[in-house]
Amino acid sequence: MEIPGYDNKAALQQVNQFWSMLDDMSQNNPEEYRTFIERQLREGAEFHSPPQPHACIRTALLGSKEGILYINMCGWKRVPAPTSYSDPVPQEKKPARSGLIEVISSTESDQSQPQQPKHRLTVCPDGSGSSRSLQLSVELSGVRSVSQCRLSISRDDILLEVEDLYYLHLQFPELVKEDTCTATFNKKKQTLNVTVTV
């Protein structure tokens, strides 16, 4: 009998190999053969044995169809024993097989981690030579407006965030006067320039 989608020749070849192995075992090692057959018969009898009656409960049916209901309680070796009285009926757990291809939804791929943008921090002397300033130039390709940027500055660091696109946190090489900070965004070049006095 042919089964669609099933390789009958391969199955027949496996069965023949199995019988050859048993024939070989019976001739070369009769004791091992006997032990193998006995174990297979014992395990098969346990596995295929029917449930064994344990108890019977009698109860009354109420409602539109009154009557008596008998519930037979059985034990079955195929069902593993519960680990405690509060556990539900145990079920055979088969290990989950992960798929060969992981499906990533479009929302997951769109939510990538923010990247550190290209930037340059330079120390510039003032024309008079009495004070210096730090200039930070940050390339923000893909940013269309300064409203997308969140900039915060303290005496020793600066933080720039553009949601889902960029994240830049820099420590200044020396303390700055945060109230002197100015920032300009060039839409055409998509760069942010920050200047602060040291």
C-alpha positions as CSV (number, residue, x, y, z in Angstrom):
1,M,0.0,0.0,0.0
2,E,1.5,3.4,-1.1
3,I,1.1,6.3,1.3
4,P,1.2,9.7,-0.5
5,G,4.2,11.9,0.5
6,Y,5.9,9.0,2.2
7,D,9.0,7.2,0.8
8,N,8.0,3.5,1.0
9,K,11.4,2.4,-0.4
10,A,13.3,4.2,2.4
11,A,11.0,2.8,5.1
12,L,11.4,-0.8,3.7
13,Q,15.2,-0.3,3.6
14,Q,15.2,0.8,7.3
15,V,13.0,-2.3,8.3
16,N,15.4,-4.6,6.4
17,Q,18.4,-3.1,8.1
18,F,16.7,-3.5,11.5
19,W,15.9,-7.2,10.8
20,S,19.5,-7.7,9.6
21,M,20.8,-6.2,12.9
22,L,18.5,-8.5,14.9
23,D,19.5,-11.6,12.9
24,D,23.2,-10.7,13.4
25,M,22.6,-10.2,17.1
26,S,20.8,-13.5,17.5
27,Q,23.6,-15.4,15.9
28,N,26.6,-13.6,17.4
29,N,25.3,-12.7,20.8
30,P,22.2,-14.7,21.8
31,E,22.1,-13.5,25.4
32,E,22.1,-9.8,24.3
33,Y,19.4,-10.6,21.7
34,R,17.2,-12.3,24.4
35,T,17.6,-9.3,26.7
36,F,16.7,-6.9,23.9
37,I,13.6,-8.8,22.9
38,E,12.4,-9.2,26.5
39,R,12.9,-5.5,27.2
40,Q,11.0,-4.5,24.0
41,L,8.1,-6.9,24.9
42,R,7.9,-5.5,28.5
43,E,8.0,-1.9,27.4
44,G,5.5,-2.5,24.6
45,A,3.1,-4.3,27.0
46,E,3.3,-1.3,29.5
47,F,2.9,1.3,26.8
48,H,-0.1,-0.4,25.1
49,S,-1.8,-1.6,28.2
50,P,-5.3,-0.2,28.7
51,P,-6.2,2.1,31.7
52,Q,-6.8,0.2,34.9
53,P,-10.1,0.8,36.8
54,H,-9.5,2.5,40.2
55,A,-12.8,3.8,41.5
56,C,-16.3,4.7,40.4
57,I,-18.2,7.9,41.6
58,R,-22.0,8.0,41.5
59,T,-23.6,11.5,41.4
60,A,-27.0,12.9,40.6
61,L,-27.7,15.0,37.5
62,L,-29.8,18.2,38.2
63,G,-31.6,20.4,35.8
64,S,-34.0,19.6,33.0
65,K,-32.7,16.1,32.6
66,E,-32.4,14.5,36.1
67,G,-30.7,11.2,36.5
68,I,-27.7,9.4,37.8
69,L,-24.2,9.8,36.4
70,Y,-21.4,7.3,37.0
71,I,-17.8,8.5,36.6
72,N,-15.2,5.8,36.3
73,M,-11.7,6.7,37.7
74,C,-8.8,4.9,36.0
75,G,-5.1,4.9,36.3
76,W,-2.9,4.6,33.2
77,K,0.9,4.0,33.1
78,R,1.1,6.2,30.0
79,V,0.2,9.3,32.1
80,P,3.0,10.3,34.5
81,A,2.1,10.6,38.2
82,P,1.7,14.2,39.5
83,T,4.5,15.6,41.5
84,S,2.1,16.9,44.2
85,Y,-1.6,16.8,45.0
86,S,-2.1,20.4,43.9
87,D,-0.5,19.8,40.4
88,P,-2.8,19.6,37.4
89,V,-3.0,16.4,35.4
90,P,0.6,16.0,34.0
91,Q,1.0,16.1,30.2
92,E,3.9,14.8,28.2
93,K,6.0,17.8,27.3
94,K,7.8,17.7,24.0
95,P,10.8,20.0,23.6
96,A,10.0,23.0,21.5
97,R,11.8,23.0,18.3
98,S,12.8,26.5,17.2
99,G,12.2,27.4,13.6
100,L,15.0,27.5,11.2
101,I,14.0,31.0,10.1
102,E,13.2,33.7,12.7
103,V,10.4,36.0,11.6
104,I,11.0,39.6,12.5
105,S,8.0,41.9,12.3
106,S,8.4,45.3,10.6
107,T,7.8,47.1,13.9
108,E,10.7,45.2,15.4
109,S,13.1,46.0,12.6
110,D,12.0,49.7,12.6
111,Q,12.9,50.0,16.3
112,S,16.7,49.6,16.0
113,Q,19.0,51.1,18.5
114,P,20.0,54.7,18.1
115,Q,23.5,55.2,16.6
116,Q,26.3,57.5,17.6
117,P,26.5,60.2,14.9
118,K,29.7,61.4,13.3
119,H,31.0,64.3,15.3
120,R,34.0,66.5,15.9
121,L,34.9,68.4,19.2
122,T,37.6,71.1,18.9
123,V,39.1,73.5,21.4
124,C,39.2,77.0,19.9
125,P,41.2,80.0,21.3
126,D,39.3,83.3,21.5
127,G,40.7,86.2,19.3
128,S,41.9,88.1,22.4
129,G,43.6,85.0,23.9
130,S,41.9,85.5,27.3
131,S,39.2,82.8,26.9
132,R,38.7,79.6,24.9
133,S,35.6,77.8,23.6
134,L,34.7,74.3,22.7
135,Q,33.0,73.7,19.3
136,L,31.1,70.5,18.6
137,S,29.9,69.7,15.1
138,V,27.5,66.8,14.7
139,E,26.3,65.3,11.4
140,L,22.7,64.4,11.7
141,S,21.7,62.9,8.3
142,G,18.0,62.2,8.2
143,V,17.1,64.9,10.7
144,R,14.8,67.5,9.0
145,S,14.2,69.9,11.9
146,V,15.8,71.0,15.1
147,S,12.6,70.1,16.9
148,Q,13.6,66.4,16.5
149,C,16.7,67.0,18.7
150,R,16.9,67.1,22.4
151,L,20.1,68.7,23.7
152,S,21.2,69.1,27.3
153,I,24.5,70.4,28.7
154,S,26.2,70.6,32.1
155,R,29.5,71.9,33.2
156,D,31.3,68.7,32.3
157,D,29.2,66.9,29.6
158,I,26.8,67.2,26.7
159,L,23.9,64.9,25.7
160,L,22.2,64.9,22.3
161,E,19.3,62.6,21.5
162,V,17.3,62.2,18.3
163,E,14.5,59.7,19.0
164,D,15.2,56.3,17.4
165,L,18.1,57.7,15.3
166,Y,21.0,59.2,17.3
167,Y,22.4,59.2,20.8
168,L,25.6,61.1,21.7
169,H,27.0,61.6,25.2
170,L,30.4,63.3,25.5
171,Q,32.5,64.3,28.5
172,F,34.1,67.7,28.0
173,P,37.9,67.8,28.3
174,E,37.5,70.6,30.8
175,L,34.7,72.4,32.7
176,V,32.6,74.8,30.7
177,K,30.3,77.7,31.4
178,E,27.0,76.1,30.5
179,D,25.0,79.4,30.3
180,T,27.3,80.5,27.4
181,C,26.1,77.6,25.2
182,T,24.7,78.4,21.7
183,A,23.5,75.8,19.2
184,T,22.6,76.2,15.5
185,F,21.1,73.6,13.1
186,N,21.9,73.8,9.4
187,K,19.0,72.2,7.6
188,K,20.8,72.1,4.2
189,K,23.9,70.3,5.6
190,Q,21.9,68.5,8.4
191,T,24.5,69.4,11.0
192,L,24.3,70.7,14.5
193,N,26.9,73.2,15.7
194,V,27.3,73.8,19.5
195,T,29.6,76.4,21.0
196,V,30.4,76.8,24.7
197,T,32.9,78.9,26.6
198,V,35.5,77.2,28.8
